[in-house]
Amino acid sequence: MKLPPLDYICPATLTEAIAALAAHGGNAKVIAGGQSLIPMLAFRLAAPSVLVDIGRLPDLKSISISAEGIDIGALVTWRDIERDARLAQAHPLLAAAVAHVAHYQVRNRGTVGGSLAHADPAAEMPGIAVTCDAMLTIVGSNGTRIVRADEFITGGLSTVLEADEILISIRLPLWKKARRWAFEEFARRRGDFALAGVAAFYDTDAQGLAYNAHIGVIGVADRPMRLPGVEAILDGRRIDAAVILQAAAVARDAIDPADDIHAEAAYRCDLLGVLLERALARAADISLSEAA
Amino acid sequence: MTPVRSVRLTVNGTQTTVTVEPRTTLADALRNELRLTGTHLGCEHGVCGACTVIVDGAAVRGCLMLAVQAEGREITTVEGLGSAAHLGALQLAFRKHHALQCGFCTAGILTTAHALLTDEPHADEDRIREVISGNLCRCTGYLPIIAAIMEARIAYSDLQCEAAQ
C-alpha cells in the first residue's frame, strides 16, 4: 500500500534533529535506513505525521575498536559490518549473526540503530546486544543517557526511547580471543525473520571448564532474552554431549512462546532446543551425532 | 496531501529534479514522475525485490526509500543497463539462458545482479544464490537466472581489468 501522508525533515545536526522531535511530540518518528519503518508505514502499523531523517547526520557511521569496547554508530549498515575486515576477529559472534540479517538490498540500507530502536523480537542485532551486555547511548532534550540493552527493550517493538530521543550508538564489550561461541538460527527462507535463534558464548579456564556463559535467544518471546537457567548449567562444567543435552532440555522448558501463523509454540520450543544443541556443539567443537 | 518537495538527483547519468510529496517512494517517483516504468512495484513493502534500483552503487529496494531521501544521489535503473538496440551483458545472458518468463521480476534481478557483479565480478554461485534470494521469481525456478548471471561475470571481470589499466 502507498504510504500515508506525512511531512519530512532532514536535519543537518543532532541538536536540530532532537529539537524537531521535541517540537512534534509523539507525532514524529525517526527514520534512518527505513527498512523496518517504511513497511510499518505501508501496513499502517505506524502513522507519524512527520519523519525526522537522521540519515545525513555526521559521526554516526563509524565502527571503532578500542580498549573500552567496540563502538558502532547508529547509522552503520549491515553491509558496513559485513565489509569491516576487523570484526571477524574482533567480534565473530556479531559478524556471524549479522550474516543472517535480511537480504542483499535491505542490508545496504538497514542500520544497527534502526534495528535496535525497532526492537523486533526475532531480529538478530537486538539479540546480540542483549546477549553481549551491550550499552546503548541515547541523546535527547534532557541530555545523554546510557542504557543496558536488556533494559532498553521493554517488549515487542517497544523500547525506553522517549519521543525526543535518538539512539546514537551501541558499545559491545571487547571480545576475548579464545572465547568459544556460535550463532544458530532457523528461518524457512534465507533472509526471512528467524523462527528462533541462539547466540551463545562462554570462556574456558585452564582446566577447560566453562565460565561466563551467555546464552541469548531470539524469536521465542516478545523480546530477545538471556536464559540464565541454561547459563547456570554450563558454568563450571566441561561442555560435552551430556551437558549440551541437559542445557537444551532446560532451554525448551525455559521459554513460553505463543502460537502464531509461522509456528506453534511446541514447535518453537523444540526448535530452540535443537538450535541450542547445535550452537553449543559448534562452540565446543564436538559432534553430537557421534557423541549420542 | 502534504506540501511537495523538489528533489535533485542523477538518474542513469542525467541530472534531474522531481517534485514529490514526502511520502512518495523512490520507485514511485521514478515511475510516475520520470516515466521510467522499467522499475516494477510488486509487494510495496520490501519483500519481493521487483523494485530494486541502484543508489550510489548499492542495490536498494525502491519501495523502501523515500524519493526525498535520494536528494543528491546517483540512481541507476534497469533503463540504465542497456537499450533495446544495445543490450547490456546481463541482459544478453538473460535472453540466451531464458532467464525470464513473465518478466515482472526481471528488472529487479538485473539491477541486483549488476550491482553485485560491479562490486564482486568473481562472485561464486553460492554468493549469487544468496544475493538473488532477495528477489522473488515465480516463473523460472531460478536455475536459468543463476546460469545467466554466472555467464555475465566475464564481462564484468573484463570491465574491472580495463578500469585497472
Interface residues (C-beta under 8 A of the other chain):
Chain A: M1 K2 L3 P4 P5 L6 D7 Y8 C10 I31 G34 Q35 I38 P39 L41 A42 F43 L51 D53 G55 R79 A102 H103 Y104 Q105 V106 N108 R109 R189 R190 G191
Chain B: M1 T2 P3 R5 E21 P22 R23 T24 T25 D28 E44 H45 G46 G49 T52 A58 A59 V60 R61 C63 L64 M65 L66 V68 Q69 E71 T112 L116 E130 V131 S133 G134
